[in-house]
Amino acid sequence: MVIKPILRNSVFSIFIMILSTLPSWSQQDERDLEDLNIKKEDRPIKKITHRDDPRPKIAELQYEVLGTFSATSESDQFGASRADIDKDRRIKIKLKFPLVLKSKLNIIGGIGYRNERFSFDNIEETNYPIYQRLENRSLKQVAVQIYLKKDLENQKFLFGYFANSLNSDEIQLDNFFNQLKTSLSVVMGKQRDEDTQIGFGISFGFDFGRPRIYPLFIYNKRLDYHWDVQLLLPKEAKLRYTISAKMHLLAKIGVSGTSYHLQDQPLEGFNKLEFRQSSIRFRLALEREIYDWLWFGIKPGYNLPINLFISEPKKSRKDSIINIDAEAAPFINLQLFAVVPKHLWKKAKGR
């Protein structure tokens, strides 16, 4: 009768350790590299310092508001127009769970939801069809993700990430494949020493606003007790300062993008269209423990749009129907997230 609780605790401990090694590449939402650390836990520096590394996130709730900005649209079919966007509001939810737990192969599943809504200023005075269509209309994303970690010989490792999502203003099962967006990343790397890992790979996704294949380079370096640098190029770069077990500071720059399918004749003469967007994001972040497994984060930042347009499905920017030039704007992101409880984290790390 005692065997089942022991087995359950052992499996959960393994899951905790795996979460601490997983990347979080996906087009939604704010990509977090802190799960890329696969450092060995028996190294001398760990025993001496017991540095308070961030515990893996297992659930997240984010609320983000992008401040007032202007956008100018140009189109051969619909002419040109300018509008003021009062705010761009985004809500994100994420959850991770174990699927396969083995000694050298581990697979973690994830689900996510994103809801984005534009609110225009004096929309009744702007007689432009795409602004009318997007006004207070939710753009939704429902995603399923798979994270894979495979340990190889000679301190080498393989990371894989795969995601399918339905992106649309009106998710409909009878138009499944036009809404379906796929992201894929594969990285082969090596632990070069106790505090450094390096890797190369390839990625496919919508981070640059349209489907694109590009190479990946990862470099993670623990500089000292407090400082880490984490690179996932060309997607993002992060600098972390660990104040204590209960507080972390981060500075990050990265590219973020997505594509939404617009249903049911969004513009006259077009039954189906894609709204594609991509931006460079600068942000600072403060993460603070509220109670053991519950944390709060506040992330002010600056959003610089680089690629916004409306096109037919499977068409590129050069074939776009409407090109949109949007101003840069500040944003604030508030986050509530759950991490592995301290006693389970210490047990899994053998402390």
LUMNU-585532 format. One line per 3 residues: for each residue x, y, z of N, C-alpha, C. Coordinates in steps of 0.2 Angstrom, whole numbers. Layout:
<recs>
X,Y,Z,X,Y,Z,X,Y,Z ~ ... $
</recs>
This chain:
<recs>
4,-6,0,0,0,0,4,6,0 ~ 11,6,2,15,11,2,18,13,-4 ~ 18,8,-9,22,8,-15,19,14,-20 $
13,15,-20,10,20,-25,11,27,-23 ~ 11,29,-17,13,36,-15,21,37,-17 ~ 25,32,-15,32,33,-17,33,33,-24 $
30,29,-28,30,30,-35,28,36,-38 ~ 22,39,-35,19,45,-38,24,51,-36 ~ 27,51,-30,32,56,-29,38,56,-33 $
40,50,-35,46,49,-39,45,52,-46 ~ 39,50,-49,37,52,-55,37,60,-56 ~ 34,63,-50,33,70,-50,39,73,-50 $
44,71,-46,51,73,-45,54,73,-52 ~ 54,68,-56,57,68,-62,54,73,-67 ~ 47,74,-66,44,79,-71,46,86,-69 $
47,87,-63,50,94,-61,57,95,-64 ~ 61,90,-63,68,91,-66,68,92,-74 ~ 63,88,-77,62,89,-84,60,96,-86 $
55,99,-82,53,105,-84,58,111,-84 ~ 63,110,-79,69,115,-79,73,114,-85 ~ 73,109,-89,77,109,-95,74,111,-101 $
67,112,-101,63,113,-108,64,120,-110 ~ 64,121,-117,64,127,-120,56,129,-121 ~ 55,135,-122,48,137,-123,47,141,-129 $
49,138,-135,48,141,-141,41,141,-144 ~ 38,146,-145,31,146,-148,30,153,-151 ~ 25,154,-156,24,160,-158,20,165,-153 $
16,162,-149,12,166,-144,16,169,-139 ~ 14,170,-138,15,172,-133,21,174,-130 ~ 25,177,-128,31,180,-124,35,174,-123 $
40,172,-127,45,166,-127,49,166,-121 ~ 50,161,-116,53,161,-110,59,156,-110 ~ 65,158,-110,71,154,-110,73,151,-104 $
70,153,-98,73,150,-92,72,143,-91 ~ 68,139,-95,68,132,-95,73,129,-99 ~ 78,132,-102,83,129,-106,89,127,-102 $
89,128,-95,95,126,-91,95,119,-90 ~ 101,115,-93,101,108,-92,108,107,-88 ~ 109,111,-83,116,111,-80,116,105,-75 $
121,102,-74,122,96,-69,121,98,-62 ~ 117,95,-58,116,97,-51,121,95,-46 ~ 126,91,-49,131,88,-44,138,92,-45 $
138,98,-48,144,101,-49,146,105,-43 ~ 153,106,-42,155,109,-35,152,116,-34 ~ 151,120,-39,149,127,-38,142,127,-35 $
138,122,-37,131,121,-35,131,120,-27 ~ 136,115,-25,136,113,-18,139,119,-14 ~ 143,123,-17,146,129,-13,141,134,-12 $
137,136,-17,133,142,-17,126,141,-17 ~ 124,135,-19,116,134,-19,112,140,-22 ~ 115,142,-28,112,148,-31,104,147,-32 $
100,152,-31,93,152,-31,91,153,-38 ~ 91,147,-42,89,148,-49,81,148,-49 ~ 79,151,-55,71,151,-55,68,144,-56 $
63,143,-52,59,136,-53,55,136,-59 ~ 54,131,-62,50,130,-68,43,132,-67 ~ 41,136,-72,34,138,-72,29,132,-75 $
24,131,-72,19,125,-74,12,128,-76 ~ 11,134,-74,5,138,-76,6,145,-76 ~ 3,149,-81,3,156,-82,-3,159,-84 $
-4,165,-81,-10,170,-83,-7,177,-84 ~ -7,179,-90,-4,186,-92,-10,191,-94 ~ -9,197,-92,-13,202,-95,-9,208,-97 $
-10,210,-104,-5,215,-106,-9,220,-110 ~ -7,226,-109,-10,232,-113,-5,236,-116 ~ -6,237,-123,-1,241,-127,-4,248,-127 $
-1,253,-126,-3,260,-125,-5,263,-132 ~ -8,269,-132,-11,272,-138,-5,273,-143 ~ -7,272,-149,-3,273,-155,-7,274,-161 $
-4,276,-167,-7,277,-173,-5,272,-178 ~ -9,271,-183,-8,266,-188,-10,270,-195 ~ -6,269,-200,-8,271,-207,-8,265,-212 $
-14,265,-215,-15,259,-220,-15,261,-227 ~ -12,257,-231,-12,259,-239,-14,253,-243 ~ -18,254,-248,-21,248,-252,-23,251,-259 $
-21,247,-264,-23,248,-271,-31,248,-271 ~ -34,243,-268,-41,242,-268,-45,247,-264 ~ -43,248,-258,-47,252,-253,-44,259,-251 $
-39,261,-254,-36,267,-253,-32,268,-247 ~ -31,274,-244,-26,275,-238,-31,278,-232 ~ -29,276,-226,-32,279,-221,-28,279,-214 $
-29,283,-210,-25,283,-203,-30,283,-198 ~ -28,279,-192,-32,278,-186,-28,279,-180 ~ -31,280,-175,-28,280,-168,-31,274,-164 $
-26,270,-162,-28,264,-158,-28,266,-151 ~ -33,266,-147,-33,268,-140,-29,263,-136 ~ -30,256,-137,-26,251,-134,-27,244,-138 $
-22,240,-137,-21,233,-139,-21,229,-133 ~ -26,225,-131,-26,221,-125,-25,214,-127 ~ -21,211,-123,-19,204,-124,-20,200,-118 $
-23,194,-118,-24,189,-112,-21,183,-114 ~ -16,180,-110,-13,173,-112,-14,169,-106 ~ -15,162,-107,-15,157,-102,-11,151,-105 $
-7,148,-101,-2,143,-102,-2,137,-97 ~ -2,131,-99,-1,126,-94,3,120,-97 ~ 7,117,-93,12,111,-95,10,105,-91 $
11,99,-94,10,93,-90,14,87,-93 ~ 16,82,-90,20,77,-92,17,72,-97 ~ 20,69,-102,17,64,-106,21,58,-106 $
28,59,-107,33,53,-107,38,55,-102 ~ 40,50,-97,45,52,-93,50,45,-92 ~ 56,46,-96,60,40,-96,67,43,-94 $
72,39,-93,79,41,-91,82,46,-96 ~ 81,44,-103,85,48,-108,80,52,-113 ~ 74,50,-112,69,53,-117,63,56,-112 $
61,62,-113,56,65,-109,52,70,-114 ~ 45,69,-113,41,73,-117,36,77,-113 ~ 35,83,-114,31,87,-110,25,90,-114 $
19,90,-112,14,93,-116,12,100,-114 ~ 9,104,-118,7,111,-116,1,113,-119 ~ -3,117,-116,-9,120,-120,-9,127,-118 $
-12,131,-123,-11,138,-122,-17,142,-125 ~ -19,148,-123,-25,152,-125,-22,159,-126 ~ -24,162,-131,-22,169,-132,-28,173,-135 $
-30,179,-132,-35,183,-134,-33,190,-135 ~ -33,193,-141,-31,200,-142,-37,204,-145 ~ -37,210,-143,-42,215,-145,-40,222,-146 $
-42,225,-152,-40,232,-153,-46,236,-152 ~ -44,242,-148,-50,247,-147,-47,253,-151 ~ -51,256,-156,-50,262,-159,-53,268,-156 $
-49,273,-157,-52,280,-155,-56,283,-160 ~ -62,285,-159,-67,288,-164,-68,284,-170 ~ -69,277,-169,-69,273,-175,-75,275,-180 $
-80,278,-177,-86,280,-181,-84,285,-186 ~ -78,289,-185,-76,294,-190,-71,291,-195 ~ -69,285,-194,-64,282,-198,-68,277,-203 $
-70,279,-209,-74,274,-213,-69,270,-217 ~ -65,265,-214,-60,261,-217,-62,254,-215 ~ -63,249,-220,-66,243,-219,-62,239,-214 $
-55,239,-214,-51,234,-210,-52,237,-202 ~ -52,243,-201,-52,246,-195,-59,244,-192 ~ -64,245,-196,-71,243,-194,-72,236,-192 $
-68,231,-196,-68,224,-194,-65,222,-188 ~ -59,226,-186,-55,224,-180,-57,227,-174 ~ -61,232,-174,-64,236,-168,-67,231,-164 $
-64,231,-157,-67,227,-152,-69,220,-154 ~ -65,217,-158,-66,210,-161,-61,206,-158 ~ -62,200,-155,-57,196,-152,-53,192,-157 $
-47,192,-157,-43,188,-161,-40,183,-157 ~ -42,176,-158,-41,171,-153,-35,166,-156 ~ -32,163,-151,-27,157,-153,-28,152,-148 $
-29,146,-150,-30,140,-146,-24,135,-148 ~ -19,134,-143,-13,130,-145,-12,124,-141 ~ -9,119,-144,-6,113,-141,1,112,-143 $
5,111,-138,12,111,-139,15,104,-136 ~ 21,102,-139,25,96,-137,32,99,-136 ~ 35,97,-130,42,99,-129,46,92,-128 $
51,91,-131,55,85,-131,62,86,-129 ~ 65,82,-124,72,82,-122,75,75,-123 ~ 80,75,-127,84,68,-127,91,69,-125 $
93,65,-120,100,66,-119,104,61,-123 ~ 110,63,-125,114,59,-130,121,58,-126 ~ 125,55,-130,132,54,-127,136,60,-127 $
142,60,-123,147,65,-123,144,72,-122 ~ 140,72,-117,137,79,-114,133,82,-120 ~ 130,79,-125,126,82,-130,119,81,-129 $
115,85,-132,108,85,-130,104,87,-137 ~ 98,85,-137,93,86,-142,87,89,-139 ~ 85,95,-142,78,98,-140,74,99,-146 $
68,97,-145,63,98,-150,57,102,-147 ~ 53,106,-152,47,109,-150,43,109,-156 ~ 36,107,-155,31,107,-160,25,110,-157 $
21,114,-161,15,117,-159,10,117,-165 ~ 4,116,-164,-1,117,-168,-6,122,-165 ~ -9,127,-168,-14,131,-165,-19,133,-170 $
-25,135,-168,-30,138,-172,-30,145,-171 ~ -29,149,-176,-29,157,-175,-34,160,-179 ~ -39,163,-176,-44,166,-180,-48,171,-176 $
-52,176,-179,-57,180,-176,-63,176,-174 ~ -64,171,-178,-70,166,-176,-68,159,-178 ~ -66,155,-172,-63,149,-173,-69,144,-176 $
-68,141,-181,-73,136,-184,-70,130,-186 ~ -73,124,-184,-70,118,-186,-71,116,-193 ~ -76,119,-197,-77,118,-204,-72,121,-208 $
-68,126,-205,-63,129,-209,-56,128,-206 ~ -55,122,-204,-50,120,-199,-43,122,-202 ~ -41,120,-208,-34,120,-211,-32,127,-212 $
-37,132,-214,-35,139,-215,-33,142,-208 ~ -36,140,-203,-35,143,-196,-28,139,-193 ~ -26,134,-195,-21,130,-192,-14,133,-194 $
-10,134,-188,-4,137,-189,1,132,-185 ~ 7,131,-188,11,126,-186,18,129,-184 ~ 21,127,-179,28,130,-177,32,124,-175 $
38,124,-177,43,118,-176,50,121,-175 ~ 53,118,-170,60,120,-168,64,114,-166 ~ 70,113,-169,75,107,-167,82,110,-166 $
85,108,-160,91,111,-158,96,105,-156 ~ 102,105,-158,107,100,-156,112,104,-152 ~ 114,102,-146,118,106,-142,123,102,-138 $
127,105,-134,132,102,-130,133,106,-124 ~ 134,103,-118,136,106,-112,143,107,-112 ~ 146,113,-113,153,113,-114,157,113,-108 $
154,116,-102,157,116,-96,151,116,-91 ~ 153,117,-84,148,117,-79,143,123,-80 ~ 145,128,-83,141,134,-83,139,137,-90 $
141,133,-95,140,135,-102,137,129,-107 ~ 132,131,-111,130,127,-116,129,131,-122 ~ 130,127,-128,129,130,-134,126,125,-139 $
122,128,-144,119,123,-149,117,127,-155 ~ 115,123,-160,113,125,-166,107,121,-169 ~ 102,125,-172,96,121,-175,93,125,-180 $
87,123,-181,82,126,-186,75,127,-184 ~ 72,132,-186,65,134,-184,61,136,-189 ~ 54,134,-189,49,136,-193,43,139,-189 $
41,145,-191,35,148,-187,33,155,-190 ~ 29,158,-186,27,165,-188,29,171,-184 ~ 35,170,-181,38,175,-177,39,182,-181 $
40,181,-188,42,187,-192,36,189,-196 ~ 30,186,-194,24,189,-197,21,184,-202 ~ 25,180,-205,23,175,-210,27,169,-210 $
25,163,-212,29,157,-211,36,158,-214 ~ 40,156,-210,47,157,-212,52,151,-209 ~ 57,149,-212,62,144,-210,68,148,-208 $
71,148,-202,77,151,-201,81,147,-196 ~ 88,148,-196,93,145,-192,92,147,-185 ~ 94,143,-180,94,145,-173,101,144,-170 $
103,148,-165,109,148,-162,107,149,-154 ~ 109,144,-150,108,145,-143,115,146,-139 ~ 115,150,-134,121,151,-130,118,153,-123 $
120,149,-118,118,150,-111,124,150,-107 ~ 125,155,-103,131,156,-99,129,159,-92 ~ 131,155,-87,130,157,-80,137,161,-79 $
136,168,-78,142,172,-77,145,172,-70 ~ 140,172,-65,142,171,-58,136,170,-54 ~ 136,171,-47,131,169,-43,124,172,-45 $
125,178,-47,119,182,-49,117,183,-56 ~ 122,183,-61,121,185,-68,120,179,-72 ~ 116,179,-77,115,174,-82,114,178,-89 $
117,175,-94,115,178,-101,112,172,-105 ~ 107,173,-109,103,167,-112,102,170,-119 ~ 104,167,-124,103,169,-131,100,163,-135 $
94,165,-139,91,161,-144,90,165,-150 ~ 96,165,-154,96,170,-160,94,166,-166 ~ 90,170,-170,89,177,-170,82,179,-166 $
79,175,-162,73,176,-159,73,181,-153 ~ 78,180,-149,78,184,-143,85,183,-139 ~ 86,188,-134,92,188,-130,89,191,-123 $
92,187,-118,90,189,-111,96,189,-106 ~ 95,194,-102,100,195,-96,96,195,-90 ~ 98,190,-85,95,189,-79,99,191,-73 $
96,194,-68,100,195,-62,95,192,-56 ~ 98,187,-53,95,184,-48,96,187,-41 ~ 91,191,-38,92,194,-32,92,189,-26 $
87,185,-26,87,180,-21,82,175,-23 ~ 80,170,-19,76,165,-21,69,167,-22 ~ 67,173,-20,61,176,-20,60,182,-25 $
65,184,-28,65,189,-33,70,189,-38 ~ 68,191,-45,72,191,-50,71,197,-55 ~ 76,199,-58,76,205,-63,78,202,-70 $
75,204,-75,77,202,-82,76,208,-86 ~ 81,208,-91,81,212,-97,81,208,-103 ~ 76,210,-108,75,205,-114,74,209,-120 $
76,207,-126,74,210,-132,73,204,-137 ~ 67,204,-141,65,198,-145,61,200,-150 ~ 60,195,-155,55,196,-160,49,192,-159 $
43,194,-159,37,191,-158,32,192,-164 ~ 28,187,-166,24,188,-171,18,182,-171 ~ 13,184,-175,8,179,-176,4,180,-182 $
-1,176,-184,-5,177,-190,-12,174,-188 ~ -17,178,-189,-24,177,-188,-28,176,-195 ~ -32,171,-195,-36,170,-201,-43,174,-199 $
-45,178,-204,-51,182,-204,-56,179,-208 ~ -62,177,-204,-67,173,-207,-73,177,-211 ~ -77,174,-215,-83,177,-217,-83,183,-220 $
-80,184,-226,-79,190,-230,-77,196,-226 ~ -71,196,-223,-69,202,-219,-69,208,-223 ~ -67,208,-229,-67,214,-234,-71,212,-240 $
-74,217,-243,-78,216,-249,-74,213,-254 ~ -77,208,-257,-73,204,-262,-68,199,-260 ~ -67,198,-254,-63,193,-251,-66,189,-245 $
-67,183,-247,-70,179,-242,-66,177,-236 ~ -59,176,-237,-55,174,-232,-48,178,-232 ~ -46,180,-227,-40,184,-227,-36,182,-221 $
-29,184,-221,-25,184,-215,-22,190,-213 ~ -23,191,-206,-20,197,-203,-13,195,-200 ~ -8,197,-202,-1,195,-200,3,201,-197 $
6,200,-191,9,205,-187,16,202,-184 ~ 21,207,-184,27,205,-181,30,211,-178 ~ 34,211,-172,37,216,-169,43,215,-165 $
47,219,-164,53,219,-160,51,222,-153 ~ 52,218,-148,50,220,-141,56,220,-136 ~ 56,226,-133,61,227,-128,57,227,-121 $
60,224,-116,56,224,-110,61,223,-104 ~ 59,225,-98,62,224,-92,56,220,-87 ~ 59,216,-83,54,212,-79,56,211,-72 $
51,212,-67,53,210,-60,48,204,-58 ~ 51,199,-56,47,193,-54,48,192,-46 ~ 42,192,-43,42,191,-35,38,186,-33 $
40,182,-28,36,177,-25,31,180,-20 ~ 25,177,-21,19,179,-16,19,174,-11 ~ 19,168,-13,18,162,-8,21,156,-11 $
27,154,-9,30,148,-11,29,146,-18 ~ 24,143,-21,23,141,-28,19,147,-32 ~ 17,152,-29,13,157,-32,18,163,-33 $
18,166,-39,23,172,-41,19,177,-45 ~ 21,183,-44,19,189,-48,24,192,-52 ~ 23,194,-58,28,198,-62,25,204,-65 $
29,209,-66,27,215,-69,32,217,-74 ~ 30,218,-81,35,219,-86,33,225,-91 ~ 36,230,-89,35,236,-94,40,235,-100 $
38,238,-105,42,237,-111,40,242,-117 ~ 43,240,-123,42,245,-129,41,240,-135 ~ 36,241,-139,34,237,-144,35,241,-151 $
40,238,-155,41,241,-162,39,237,-167 ~ 33,239,-170,31,235,-176,35,235,-182 ~ 36,229,-185,41,228,-191,37,225,-197 $
32,222,-196,28,218,-201,21,217,-200 ~ 17,222,-203,10,221,-202,6,222,-209 ~ 2,217,-210,-1,217,-217,-7,213,-217 $
-12,214,-222,-18,210,-223,-17,206,-230 ~ -17,200,-230,-16,196,-237,-21,190,-237 ~ -21,188,-243,-25,181,-244,-21,176,-241 $
-24,170,-239,-20,165,-236,-15,162,-241 ~ -9,161,-238,-3,158,-242,0,163,-247 ~ -2,170,-246,1,175,-250,7,179,-245 $
12,181,-248,17,185,-245,15,192,-244 ~ 20,196,-241,19,203,-240,19,207,-247 ~ 23,205,-252,23,208,-258,16,208,-262 $
12,203,-260,5,202,-263,0,204,-258 ~ 2,208,-253,-3,210,-248,-9,214,-251 ~ -15,214,-248,-20,218,-250,-20,225,-246 $
-18,225,-240,-17,231,-236,-11,231,-232 ~ -6,236,-233,0,237,-229,-2,242,-223 ~ 1,240,-217,-1,244,-211,6,246,-208 $
6,253,-207,12,255,-204,10,258,-197 ~ 12,255,-192,10,257,-185,16,260,-181 ~ 14,264,-177,19,267,-173,22,263,-167 $
28,264,-164,30,260,-158,26,263,-152 ~ 26,259,-147,22,261,-141,24,257,-135 ~ 23,260,-129,25,256,-123,19,251,-121 $
21,246,-117,16,242,-115,18,240,-108 ~ 13,237,-104,14,234,-98,11,227,-98 ~ 14,223,-95,12,216,-94,12,214,-87 $
6,211,-85,5,209,-78,4,201,-78 ~ 8,198,-74,8,190,-74,7,187,-68 ~ 3,182,-67,2,178,-61,4,171,-63 $
9,168,-60,11,161,-62,12,156,-57 ~ 12,150,-58,13,145,-53,20,141,-55 ~ 24,140,-50,30,136,-51,30,130,-46 $
35,126,-47,35,120,-43,36,122,-36 ~ 32,119,-31,33,121,-24,41,119,-21 ~ 43,123,-16,50,123,-14,52,116,-12 $
48,113,-8,50,106,-5,50,101,-11 ~ 46,101,-16,47,97,-21,53,98,-26 ~ 54,105,-26,60,107,-30,67,105,-27 $
67,106,-20,73,104,-17,74,96,-17 ~ 68,93,-16,69,85,-17,71,83,-23 ~ 69,86,-29,71,84,-35,78,85,-37 $
81,91,-34,88,93,-35,92,89,-30 ~ 89,85,-25,94,81,-21,96,85,-15 ~ 93,91,-13,96,95,-7,92,93,-1 $
</recs>
